[in-house]
């Protein structure tokens, strides 16, 4: 932006977009958007999400959870408790029961995410596997990098600006 006038116009556009998003959210009406691989989004506000302890999230978990070493489970194979910050939820189906481990993390405002993978499943009890994998775009002044996936339920709660949409 070259001038103060252009900057003010950009701010007005952002405020307008946020107001539209607020109206959409309050009325439970949503804009339908399925990003393509390579689409870049920017997080508009700090957003809490759930990062699941799973092989594809291991490297990222090592960055955000002090003491996390990449072990996928603690119950039968690794005695002792998981690192501080890792929680679990009990799951059951007609075959067995197990623990799913996770941590809560807040994606900082202005973080740029690049869509790296979109995974949607069809079938009974498959909706839990719907996910989108993101790469954190390198930004000046930020050491935050990595690749992680989120369940569809978390992705649907992200308030974002589309920075670059791939065709």
C-alpha positions in Angstrom: 0.0 0.0 0.0 1.5 3.3 -1.1 -0.7 5.8 0.5 -2.6 6.4 3.7 -5.8 6.6 1.6 -5.2 3.0 0.3 -4.5 1.7 3.8 -7.7 3.3 5.1 -9.7 1.7 2.2 -8.2 -1.7 2.9 -9.1 -1.3 6.6 -12.7 -0.5 5.6 -12.8 -3.6 3.4 -11.6 -5.8 6.3 -14.1 -4.3 8.7 -16.9 -4.8 6.2 -15.8 -8.5 5.7 -15.7 -9.0 9.4 -19.2 -7.5 9.8 -20.6 -9.8 7.1 -18.9 -12.8 8.8 -20.5 -11.8 12.1 -23.9 -11.6 10.5 -23.4 -15.0 8.9 -22.3 -16.6 12.1 -25.1 -15.0 14.2 -27.8 -16.3 11.8 -26.1 -19.8 11.5 -25.9 -19.2 7.8 -22.5 -20.0 6.3 -20.7 -19.4 3.1 -19.8 -22.7 1.6 -16.0 -22.9 0.8 -13.9 -26.0 0.0 -10.4 -24.9 -0.5 -8.1 -26.4 -3.1 -4.6 -27.6 -2.3 -2.3 -24.6 -2.2 -4.9 -22.1 -1.1 -3.5 -19.6 1.5 -5.7 -18.3 4.3 -4.9 -15.9 7.1 -6.4 -16.4 10.6 -8.4 -13.2 11.5 -8.5 -13.8 15.3 -6.7 -16.1 17.8 -8.5 -19.4 17.4 -8.4 -22.4 19.8 -8.2 -25.7 18.1 -7.6 -29.4 19.0 -4.4 -31.0 17.7 -4.8 -34.8 17.8 -1.9 -37.0 18.8 -1.4 -38.9 15.6 1.6 -39.7 13.5 0.9 -36.8 11.0 0.9 -34.3 13.8 3.9 -35.6 15.7 6.6 -33.2 14.5 4.2 -30.2 15.1 3.3 -31.5 18.6 7.1 -31.6 19.4 7.1 -27.8 18.7 4.0 -26.8 20.7 4.0 -29.3 23.7 7.1 -29.1 26.0 8.3 -32.7 26.6 6.4 -34.3 23.8 8.7 -36.9 22.1 6.6 -38.2 19.3 5.2 -41.3 21.1 1.7 -42.0 19.9 0.3 -43.6 23.0 1.0 -44.0 26.7 -1.4 -46.7 27.9 -0.2 -50.2 26.9 3.2 -49.6 25.3 4.6 -46.7 27.4 4.2 -46.7 31.1 3.5 -43.4 32.9 1.5 -40.4 32.1 1.6 -38.4 28.8 3.5 -35.0 28.9 1.8 -32.0 30.6 -0.6 -30.5 28.1 -1.7 -33.8 26.5 -5.2 -34.9 27.4 -7.3 -37.9 26.4 -10.9 -38.9 25.7 -12.2 -42.5 25.9 -13.6 -43.9 22.6 -15.7 -47.0 22.1 -17.2 -49.0 19.3 -18.7 -52.5 19.1 -15.2 -54.0 18.9 -13.1 -52.3 21.5 -12.4 -49.1 23.5 -9.3 -46.9 23.3 -8.0 -43.5 24.3 -7.5 -40.7 21.8 -4.9 -38.2 22.9 -4.9 -34.5 22.0 -3.8 -31.0 23.1 -5.5 -27.7 22.8 -3.6 -25.0 21.0 -4.5 -21.5 19.8 -3.6 -20.5 16.3 -2.4 -16.9 16.6 -4.1 -14.1 14.7 -2.4 -13.3 11.4 -1.0 -16.8 11.0 -1.0 -17.8 7.3 -1.9 -21.4 6.6 -1.5 -23.1 3.2 -3.9 -26.0 2.5 -1.8 -29.1 2.0 -4.4 -31.9 2.0 -8.2 -32.2 2.1 -9.6 -35.5 3.3 -13.4 -36.2 3.4 -14.8 -39.7 4.0 -18.1 -41.2 3.2 -19.8 -43.9 5.3 -21.2 -44.7 8.7 -19.0 -43.4 11.5 -16.5 -41.9 9.1 -17.2 -38.2 9.7 -14.6 -38.3 12.5 -11.9 -38.8 9.9 -12.7 -35.7 7.8 -9.7 -33.3 8.0 -7.7 -30.6 6.4 -3.9 -30.5 6.6 -2.2 -27.1 6.7 1.4 -25.9 6.4 2.2 -22.7 8.3 3.6 -20.2 5.8 6.9 -18.8 6.9 6.6 -15.2 8.0 9.0 -12.5 9.0 9.3 -12.2 12.8 7.7 -15.6 13.5 9.5 -18.8 14.4 6.2 -20.8 14.1 6.4 -23.3 11.3 5.2 -26.8 10.7 2.5 -29.0 9.2 -0.6 -30.2 11.1 -4.1 -31.5 10.4 -7.4 -30.4 12.0 -10.7 -32.2 12.1 -13.5 -30.7 10.0 -15.3 -29.5 13.1 -12.3 -27.2 14.0 -11.8 -26.1 10.4 -15.4 -25.0 10.3 -14.8 -22.7 13.2 -11.9 -20.8 11.7 -12.5 -17.2 10.8 -10.2 -16.5 7.9 -9.3 -14.2 5.1 -8.5 -16.0 1.8 -5.2 -14.6 0.8 -4.6 -16.7 -2.3 -7.0 -19.2 -3.8 -5.6 -21.8 -6.2 -7.8 -22.5 -9.3 
